Amino acid sequence: MVALVLPFTLNAQLTVTTGLTPAQLTGLLEGLNVTISNLTINCPDSSFGQFTGTSEIPISNGLVLTSGLATAVAGPVGSWASMPTSMGSDADLQALVSAPTYDACVLEFDCVPLGDTLLFNFAFGSEEYPEFVGATFNDVFAIWITGPGFPVPTNVATIPGGMPVAINNVNASTNAAYYVDNEAIPGVNCAYDGFTQNLTAFAEVTPGGTYHFKIGIADVSDAIFDSGVFLEAFSFRSLMNSTSVNEATAGQLAVIDRNGVLEITLPVDRTGMDGRVLDASGREIRRFRVSGAHHALELGGLRTGRYELELTDARGTLHRAFVHQP
């Protein structure tokens, strides 16, 4: 069977391509140090697709899952992304809310991480913003993980404090630091009236273990006013806390994020190293030098999320994952 791939461009800045096969989806999601298998998606082909290009969305390439029409994401704001689908509810999504759910779109896959941390960059957006904040139209979204250390499905798509990402939890009045008002300066490339910053889901895992992920989104209370989750391409990755060094030595590396300053203390037998800070997709965002046994690194400008500290000298490289919460 030949997959039908339909590129759709409403604005030259943003393109949404639907009709992706499971193999194409796997290739789009799989990042460093992870292997993805057994991928399935349960929703119409028109409800998901690859998005690319510059837009108001804080991610420029990835997979979008929607409760309506994926191509409707391409703006401008005010073009009203609202399309009921043939899908009904999903039991796990329904369990998160008290009102009926509709138009569910669910992606599932297995993965094996090489390291002890799994990370995934995402953003959530909706046409329900801002008019229906606080109402029952609290479109639901989650990223669940099951596997060693997670005997029951656990939602890792949360903001600091463990609060799920949803319209009533992230908006102009509640957790506003994570919210982007796309109507304040009317967006020309994204139709959704509001969305979140680029957030990071993360979980501490067992290297080599098999984990199951389920990512789902659905309308709540009615089947109109679409919502979508944007999964950044290749950002699903695994970090390793220690590599290329003796475990006892690596265990002496101390890292503390204190009031926006990363306090670094090297192992007793290391007195100077070249350092880098990498974001969840592996991009270098800081480079510095530790000249002695201690270093204080300013983290001003970094968004909330999971980061990796990399320290290197002639003897090898130390890695540490840390969470930054401004």
C-alpha positions in Angstrom: 0.0 0.0 0.0 1.3 3.5 -0.8 0.7 6.1 1.9 -1.0 9.3 0.7 1.0 12.3 1.8 -0.7 15.6 1.4 1.3 18.7 2.0 -0.8 21.7 3.0 0.5 25.2 3.2 -1.8 28.0 4.3 1.1 30.3 5.0 4.5 29.9 3.5 6.0 30.0 7.0 4.4 26.9 8.3 3.7 23.6 6.5 1.7 20.6 7.8 2.1 17.3 6.1 -0.5 14.5 6.8 -0.7 10.8 5.8 2.5 9.8 7.6 3.2 6.1 8.0 4.2 4.5 11.4 7.8 4.2 10.0 7.9 7.9 9.2 6.5 8.8 12.6 9.1 6.6 14.3 11.9 8.3 12.3 10.6 11.7 13.2 10.4 11.0 17.0 13.5 8.9 17.6 16.4 10.9 19.1 19.6 10.1 20.8 20.2 7.0 22.9 16.7 5.6 22.4 15.1 2.9 20.2 11.4 3.2 19.3 9.3 0.2 18.2 5.7 -1.0 17.9 4.3 2.5 17.1 0.6 2.8 16.5 -1.7 5.8 16.1 -5.4 5.8 16.6 -7.1 8.7 15.0 -7.9 9.9 11.4 -4.9 10.6 9.1 -6.1 14.2 8.9 -5.8 14.7 12.7 -2.0 14.3 12.8 1.0 15.3 10.7 4.5 16.7 10.6 4.8 20.5 10.9 7.8 22.5 9.8 8.7 26.1 9.4 8.9 29.3 11.4 5.8 30.3 13.3 4.6 31.6 16.7 4.7 28.0 17.9 7.9 27.6 20.0 9.0 24.5 18.0 9.9 24.6 14.3 9.8 20.9 13.4 7.9 18.0 14.8 4.7 16.0 15.0 1.3 17.5 15.9 -1.6 15.5 17.2 -4.9 17.3 17.3 -8.5 16.8 18.3 -9.6 18.0 14.9 -7.8 18.9 11.7 -3.9 19.0 11.7 -3.7 21.3 8.7 -5.9 23.9 10.4 -3.0 24.6 12.7 -1.4 26.7 10.0 -2.7 30.3 10.8 -3.5 33.1 10.8 -5.0 33.4 14.3 -8.7 34.0 13.9 -9.1 31.4 11.1 -10.9 29.2 13.7 -9.5 25.6 13.9 -12.6 23.6 14.7 -13.4 20.3 13.1 -15.2 17.3 14.7 -13.7 13.9 13.8 -15.1 10.4 13.7 -13.3 9.5 16.9 -15.0 9.1 20.2 -13.4 8.9 23.7 -10.3 7.2 25.1 -10.6 5.5 28.5 -7.4 6.9 30.0 -8.2 10.4 28.8 -11.7 10.2 30.0 -10.5 9.2 33.5 -8.7 12.5 33.8 -11.9 14.7 33.5 -15.5 14.6 34.7 -17.1 15.8 31.4 -17.5 13.7 28.3 -14.5 13.6 25.8 -14.6 13.5 22.0 -12.3 13.4 19.0 -9.5 11.5 20.8 -6.1 11.1 19.0 -3.7 8.7 20.6 -0.1 7.7 19.8 1.5 4.7 21.4 5.0 3.2 21.2 7.6 1.2 23.1 11.1 2.4 23.7 14.4 1.2 25.2 16.6 3.9 26.7 20.4 3.6 26.9 20.6 6.1 29.8 18.8 6.6 33.1 16.7 9.6 32.0 14.1 10.0 29.2 13.2 13.5 27.9 10.6 14.8 25.4 10.0 18.4 24.3 6.4 19.4 23.7 4.0 22.3 23.5 0.2 22.3 24.0 -2.1 24.7 22.1 -5.8 25.3 21.7 -8.5 27.2 20.0 -10.3 27.1 23.4 -8.0 29.9 24.6 -8.8 32.4 26.1 -12.6 32.5 26.0 -13.2 29.1 27.7 -10.5 29.2 30.4 -12.2 28.1 33.6 -15.1 26.5 31.8 -15.8 22.8 31.3 -14.2 22.9 27.9 -10.9 21.9 29.5 -9.5 19.9 26.5 -7.4 17.1 28.0 -3.9 16.0 27.1 -1.3 13.6 28.7 1.9 11.7 28.1 1.9 8.5 30.1 4.8 6.2 30.8 4.7 2.5 31.9 7.6 0.2 32.7 10.3 -0.5 35.3 9.7 2.0 38.1 6.3 3.0 36.7 4.0 0.0 37.4 0.9 2.1 36.5 0.6 4.7 33.8 2.2 8.0 35.0 1.6 11.3 33.3 4.9 13.0 32.7 3.5 16.0 30.8 3.4 18.3 33.8 4.7 21.6 34.9 6.8 22.0 38.1 4.8 20.7 41.1 3.3 17.9 39.0 0.3 19.8 37.6 -1.0 18.5 34.3 -0.8 20.8 31.3 -4.3 21.8 30.4 -6.3 24.9 29.5 -7.4 25.6 33.0 -3.9 25.0 34.5 -1.8 27.0 32.1 -3.2 30.3 30.8 -2.9 34.1 31.2 -3.9 34.0 34.9 -2.6 30.6 36.1 1.0 29.6 35.5 1.3 32.5 33.1 5.0 32.1 32.7 4.4 29.0 30.6 1.6 30.6 28.4 1.8 32.4 25.1 -1.1 34.7 24.1 -1.3 34.4 20.3 -3.9 37.1 20.1 -2.0 39.8 22.0 0.1 40.4 18.8 -2.1 38.5 16.3 -0.3 35.4 15.1 0.0 35.1 11.3 1.3 31.5 11.2 -0.5 29.6 13.9 -4.3 29.5 14.2 -4.6 28.6 17.8 -5.4 31.5 20.1 -2.9 30.3 22.8 -0.3 27.7 23.5 2.4 26.9 26.0 6.1 27.5 25.9 8.3 24.6 24.8 8.1 22.3 27.8 10.0 19.2 28.7 8.6 15.9 29.9 11.1 13.7 31.7 11.4 10.5 33.7 14.1 8.7 35.5 14.3 5.2 34.0 16.3 2.0 34.1 18.9 1.8 31.3 18.0 -1.0 28.9 14.5 -1.4 30.2 11.5 -1.5 28.0 9.0 1.4 28.4 5.6 2.0 26.9 4.5 5.6 26.1 1.0 6.7 25.3 0.3 10.3 24.2 -3.3 11.4 23.8 -5.4 14.5 23.3 -9.2 15.0 23.2 -11.9 17.6 23.2 -13.9 17.9 26.4 -17.6 18.7 26.7 -18.0 19.2 23.0 -16.4 18.2 19.7 -15.5 21.6 18.4 -12.6 24.1 19.0 -9.5 22.0 18.3 -6.6 21.5 20.6 -3.2 20.1 19.7 0.1 18.8 21.2 3.3 19.6 19.3 6.1 17.0 19.8 9.5 18.4 18.9 11.3 16.3 16.2 14.2 14.1 17.5 13.9 15.5 21.1 12.8 12.1 22.5 16.1 11.1 23.9 17.9 9.5 26.8 20.6 11.1 28.9 23.3 9.1 30.8 24.4 10.6 34.1 27.9 9.1 34.0 30.0 7.9 31.0 33.7 7.4 30.3 34.7 7.6 34.0 34.9 5.3 37.0 31.5 5.2 38.7 33.0 6.0 42.1 34.6 9.1 40.7 31.5 10.2 38.8 29.5 9.9 42.0 31.5 12.7 43.6 30.4 15.3 41.1 27.9 17.6 42.9 25.5 19.8 41.0 23.0 22.1 42.7 20.7 24.7 41.0 20.3 27.4 43.6 18.4 30.5 42.8 19.3 30.5 39.2 23.0 29.7 39.8 24.3 26.2 39.0 26.8 25.3 41.8 29.3 22.7 40.4 31.8 20.8 42.6 34.2 18.5 40.8 35.3 15.1 42.1 38.3 15.3 44.4 40.7 14.1 41.7 39.6 16.6 39.0 40.6 20.3 39.3 39.7 21.9 35.9 37.4 20.9 33.1 35.7 22.3 30.0 31.9 22.5 30.5 28.8 22.6 28.4 25.1 22.8 29.1 22.8 21.0 26.6 19.1 21.3 26.4 16.7 18.4 26.0 17.2 18.1 22.3 21.0 18.1 22.6 21.6 21.7 21.6 24.5 23.5 23.3 23.3 26.5 25.1 26.2 27.3 27.4 30.0 26.8 27.2 32.3 27.6 30.1 35.6 26.6 31.9 35.9 25.2 35.4 39.4 26.4 36.4 39.4 24.9 39.9 37.4 22.4 41.9 34.3 24.7 42.1 32.3 26.8 39.7 29.2 28.9 39.8 27.4 29.1 36.5 24.7 31.7 35.9 21.6 30.2 34.4 19.8 33.5 33.5 17.5 33.2 30.5 17.0 29.4 30.7 13.5 28.2 30.6 12.1 25.6 33.0 13.1 22.2 32.0 15.6 19.3 32.1 19.2 20.0 31.0 22.4 18.1 30.8 25.8 19.2 32.2 28.8 17.9 30.3 32.3 18.3 31.8 35.4 17.1 29.9 39.1 16.8 30.4 41.9 14.5 29.2 40.7 11.7 31.3 37.1 11.6 30.0 33.7 13.1 30.3 31.3 13.5 33.2 27.5 13.9 32.6 24.8 15.1 35.0 21.2 15.8 34.3 19.5 18.6 36.3 16.2 20.3 36.4 16.1 24.1 36.1 13.1 26.0 37.6 13.5 29.8 37.5 
